[in-house]
């Protein structure tokens, strides 16, 4: 009887191992054995990122640009990659803000690459603004791994952008992408309207709209209709 039980057990184990092998699980997952019933250790929280106060940031645009280009203390200094600096008119009718520079093999100093930039240039012309009257910038100067800024890192970048907007004092703001919109116009869990009558910055407010990132519009042409609706509202603010 005992021999039959052992034979049955061995057969069951062999069958189970064969099933796992067919499923592709045919090797150990680590060099050392692991107790899978022991609770996992708590993850170590990320290091806090110091949030600069507006008073600690340069108070002129030239000095601020130099700070972005050269400072070893900005958040992006610990990210691999080249800093993509703001560009355009220092006294713009329109300030265009994205979250991070585009990925791509084009101009490494361009915030928006190739088709994305062409689309935005066309959007700007459609509302009667010349490219020479636009200022382009991003929350993060370097594209992080995965292309997404984590929530802890985002806070100092938002503080810096509100100071940046105050220095530029644009006539209007175009915010591109959901991540950028949520960062500059948080909804506290409530679905926020795409139309932002006013965008806050350190020196007051400015009329602005938020719409899809151009990369999304290129892959989902239906999103262009919503974008055009937003741009029409922005044009109405010019006449107000």
C-alpha positions as CSV (number, residue, x, y, z in Angstrom):
1,X,0.0,0.0,0.0
2,X,2.8,2.4,0.9
3,X,4.6,1.7,-2.3
4,X,1.4,2.4,-4.3
5,X,1.0,5.8,-2.4
6,X,4.6,6.8,-3.1
7,X,4.2,5.8,-6.8
8,X,1.0,7.8,-7.0
9,X,2.6,10.9,-5.4
10,X,5.6,10.7,-7.7
11,X,3.3,10.4,-10.7
12,X,1.3,13.5,-9.5
13,X,4.5,15.5,-9.0
14,X,5.9,14.4,-12.4
15,X,2.6,15.4,-14.0
16,X,2.6,18.8,-12.3
17,X,6.2,19.5,-13.4
18,X,5.4,18.5,-17.0
19,X,2.4,20.9,-16.9
20,X,4.6,23.8,-15.8
21,X,7.2,22.9,-18.4
22,X,4.6,23.0,-21.1
23,X,3.6,26.4,-19.8
24,X,7.2,27.7,-20.2
25,X,8.1,27.6,-16.5
26,X,11.1,25.3,-16.7
27,X,13.8,27.2,-14.7
28,X,14.4,28.7,-11.3
29,X,13.5,32.4,-11.0
30,X,16.5,33.2,-8.7
31,X,19.8,31.8,-7.6
32,X,18.7,31.6,-4.0
33,X,15.6,29.8,-2.7
34,X,12.8,32.0,-1.6
35,X,10.0,31.6,1.0
36,X,7.0,32.6,-1.1
37,X,4.8,32.5,1.9
38,X,6.8,35.2,3.8
39,X,5.4,38.8,3.3
40,X,7.4,41.0,1.0
41,X,9.4,43.8,2.7
42,X,7.9,47.2,2.5
43,X,9.3,49.3,-0.4
44,X,11.7,52.0,0.6
45,X,10.0,55.4,-0.1
46,X,11.7,57.6,-2.7
47,X,14.0,60.3,-1.6
48,X,12.2,63.6,-1.1
49,X,13.0,66.2,-3.7
50,X,13.6,69.7,-2.4
51,X,11.0,72.1,-3.7
52,X,12.6,75.5,-4.5
53,X,10.8,78.6,-3.4
54,X,10.2,81.3,-6.0
55,X,12.5,83.6,-4.0
56,X,15.4,81.2,-4.6
57,X,15.0,81.3,-8.4
58,X,16.6,83.9,-10.7
59,X,14.4,87.0,-11.1
60,X,15.3,87.9,-14.7
61,X,14.7,85.8,-17.8
62,X,18.3,85.9,-18.9
63,X,19.5,84.7,-15.5
64,X,16.8,82.1,-15.4
65,X,17.8,80.7,-18.8
66,X,21.4,80.5,-17.6
67,X,20.2,78.7,-14.4
68,X,18.3,76.2,-16.5
69,X,21.3,75.6,-18.8
70,X,24.1,75.4,-16.2
71,X,22.9,74.8,-12.6
72,X,24.0,71.5,-11.1
73,X,21.2,71.7,-8.6
74,X,18.1,71.4,-10.8
75,X,16.1,68.2,-10.7
76,X,17.2,67.1,-14.2
77,X,20.9,67.3,-13.3
78,X,20.6,63.7,-12.1
79,X,19.0,62.4,-15.3
80,X,21.1,61.2,-18.2
81,X,20.6,63.2,-21.4
82,X,21.0,66.7,-22.8
83,X,19.0,69.6,-21.5
84,X,16.5,70.9,-24.0
85,X,16.1,74.6,-23.2
86,X,13.2,76.9,-23.9
87,X,13.1,78.7,-27.2
88,X,11.2,81.5,-28.9
89,X,10.1,85.0,-28.3
90,X,10.9,86.4,-24.8
91,X,7.7,88.5,-25.1
92,X,5.3,86.0,-26.6
93,X,1.6,86.2,-27.5
94,X,1.5,82.5,-26.8
95,X,3.5,80.2,-24.4
96,X,3.4,76.5,-25.4
97,X,4.1,74.1,-22.5
98,X,4.6,70.3,-22.7
99,X,5.7,67.9,-20.0
100,X,9.1,66.6,-21.4
101,X,11.0,66.9,-24.7
102,X,10.1,64.5,-27.4
103,X,12.0,61.3,-28.0
104,X,13.5,60.9,-31.5
105,X,16.5,61.0,-33.7
106,X,15.9,64.6,-35.0
107,X,17.3,67.8,-33.6
108,X,18.4,67.1,-30.1
109,X,17.9,70.7,-29.1
110,X,14.3,70.8,-30.3
111,X,11.5,70.4,-27.8
112,X,9.0,69.0,-30.3
113,X,10.4,66.8,-33.0
114,X,9.5,66.7,-36.7
115,X,5.8,66.0,-37.3
116,X,4.9,67.1,-33.8
117,X,6.5,70.5,-34.3
118,X,4.9,70.9,-37.7
119,X,1.5,70.1,-36.3
120,X,1.9,72.7,-33.5
121,X,3.2,75.3,-35.9
122,X,0.0,74.7,-38.0
123,X,-2.2,75.0,-35.0
124,X,-0.6,78.3,-34.0
125,X,-1.0,79.7,-37.5
126,X,-4.6,78.6,-37.6
127,X,-5.4,81.0,-34.7
128,X,-3.5,83.9,-36.3
129,X,-0.2,83.7,-34.4
130,X,3.1,83.8,-36.1
131,X,5.8,81.3,-34.9
132,X,8.0,84.3,-34.0
133,X,5.4,85.2,-31.4
134,X,5.5,81.8,-29.6
135,X,7.6,80.6,-26.7
136,X,8.2,76.9,-26.3
137,X,9.1,75.2,-23.0
138,X,8.7,72.0,-20.9
139,X,8.2,71.1,-17.3
140,X,11.3,68.8,-17.5
141,X,14.3,69.9,-19.5
142,X,15.5,66.2,-20.0
143,X,13.3,63.3,-21.0
144,X,13.3,60.8,-18.1
145,X,13.5,57.1,-18.6
146,X,10.1,55.9,-19.8
147,X,9.1,59.5,-20.7
148,X,7.1,60.1,-17.5
149,X,8.0,62.3,-14.5
150,X,7.2,60.6,-11.2
151,X,4.9,62.5,-8.8
152,X,7.6,63.3,-6.2
153,X,9.9,64.8,-8.9
154,X,7.0,66.7,-10.5
155,X,6.4,69.1,-7.6
156,X,9.6,71.2,-7.9
157,X,9.2,71.3,-11.7
158,X,5.7,72.8,-11.4
159,X,6.9,75.4,-8.9
160,X,9.7,76.3,-11.3
161,X,7.2,76.5,-14.2
162,X,4.9,78.9,-12.4
163,X,7.9,81.1,-11.8
164,X,8.9,80.7,-15.4
165,X,5.5,81.8,-16.6
166,X,5.7,84.9,-14.4
167,X,9.0,85.9,-16.0
168,X,7.7,85.4,-19.5
169,X,4.3,87.1,-18.9
170,X,2.7,85.6,-22.0
171,X,-0.6,86.9,-23.4
172,X,-2.0,83.3,-23.4
173,X,-0.9,79.7,-22.7
174,X,-1.4,76.5,-24.7
175,X,-0.9,73.4,-22.5
176,X,-0.2,70.2,-24.5
177,X,-0.9,66.7,-23.0
178,X,-2.9,65.3,-20.1
179,X,0.1,65.0,-17.8
180,X,1.0,68.7,-18.3
181,X,-2.6,69.8,-17.8
182,X,-2.9,67.7,-14.6
183,X,0.3,69.2,-13.3
184,X,-0.5,72.9,-13.9
185,X,-4.3,72.6,-13.3
186,X,-5.0,69.8,-10.8
187,X,-8.6,68.8,-10.5
188,X,-8.4,67.1,-7.0
189,X,-10.0,64.0,-8.3
190,X,-12.8,65.8,-10.3
191,X,-12.7,65.6,-14.1
192,X,-11.3,68.9,-15.1
193,X,-12.6,70.8,-18.1
194,X,-10.2,71.0,-21.0
195,X,-10.9,74.7,-21.2
196,X,-8.9,76.6,-18.6
197,X,-10.2,80.2,-18.5
198,X,-7.2,81.2,-16.4
199,X,-3.9,79.5,-15.6
200,X,-2.2,80.5,-12.4
201,X,1.4,81.6,-12.1
202,X,3.5,83.5,-9.5
203,X,2.5,86.9,-10.8
204,X,-1.2,86.3,-11.4
205,X,-3.1,84.5,-14.1
206,X,-3.2,84.2,-17.9
207,X,-5.9,82.9,-20.3
208,X,-5.1,79.4,-21.6
209,X,-6.4,76.1,-22.9
210,X,-5.2,72.6,-22.5
211,X,-5.5,70.0,-25.3
212,X,-4.0,66.7,-26.5
213,X,-0.3,66.3,-27.1
214,X,0.4,66.5,-30.9
215,X,1.8,63.0,-30.9
216,X,-1.7,61.7,-29.8
217,X,-3.4,63.8,-32.5
218,X,-1.2,62.4,-35.2
219,X,-2.1,58.8,-34.2
220,X,-5.8,59.6,-33.4
221,X,-7.0,62.2,-36.0
222,X,-10.4,62.5,-34.3
223,X,-8.6,64.3,-31.4
224,X,-7.8,67.2,-33.8
225,X,-11.5,68.2,-33.7
226,X,-11.4,68.6,-29.9
227,X,-8.1,70.5,-30.2
228,X,-9.6,72.9,-32.8
229,X,-12.6,73.5,-30.5
230,X,-10.1,74.5,-27.7
231,X,-8.1,76.8,-30.1
232,X,-11.3,78.6,-31.0
233,X,-12.0,79.3,-27.4
234,X,-8.4,80.6,-27.1
235,X,-9.1,82.9,-30.1
236,X,-12.2,84.2,-28.3
237,X,-10.0,85.2,-25.4
238,X,-7.9,87.4,-27.7
239,X,-10.9,89.4,-28.6
240,X,-12.2,89.8,-25.1
